[in-house]
């Protein structure tokens, strides 16, 4: 006996009926979503790749800098150089001819140590420290650190100073000289400067010897003398006629902001 069941018109069987086909709008929507996901994946990959590249470039830069610092940390200067540090200390790297006929290397080292020890006994413990002494190829290199500019002046007899402009004025330094402004990496023509208004917030290094000088900041003005600008923080003082015994008192105005 056949069991005939009636079906409601318009209804599909869940078990055996065909799945409804997607309409054009539905397929277009899925395709749009797929393209959007692809764009997001590509964008994220590009951002990630750019971040990785930037990190690698930064890492390479840091490594190169560290290698350069490591190589230069023990490198001796090839010319005499006076460096004012941001802690107030003064570092002097002296390069001079060494005459082996006058004394031996060991005698020279003993003489230097004795001279520093004798000064420290009267001026104060560790007023001067000997950082390095080397003799090579007829040249002597001596690097010493002084606790401040006054200590350097007392030991060398060269008038040397390093402080703020206000302190320099109080100490009796006269700023009536002509000054050359530093602009675009060069010294401009010397001119009269109203020091009280222009130098008020600046620092001053005063040097009275023929030497390369580095200050802990950016040089803005230099008093009119035999000076060559080497870098934004460094000048070289030398006599035009080559007379190493003649000296000029040079005022170096700089900002450490």
Buried (B, 14 or more C-beta within 10 A) or exposed (E): EEEEEEEEEEEEEEEEEEEEEEEEEEEEEEEEEEEEEEEEEEEEEEEEEEEEEEEEEEEEEEEEEEEEEEEEEEEEBEEBBBBBBEEBBBBBBBBEEBEEEEEEBEEBBEEBEEEBEEBBEEBEEEBBBBEEBBBEEEEBBBBBBBBBBBBBBBBBEBBBBBBBBBEBBEEEBEBEBEBBBBEEEEBEEBEEBEBEEBBEEBBBBBBBBBBBBBBBBBBBBBBBBBBEBEEEBBBBBBBEEEEEEEBBBBBBBBBEE
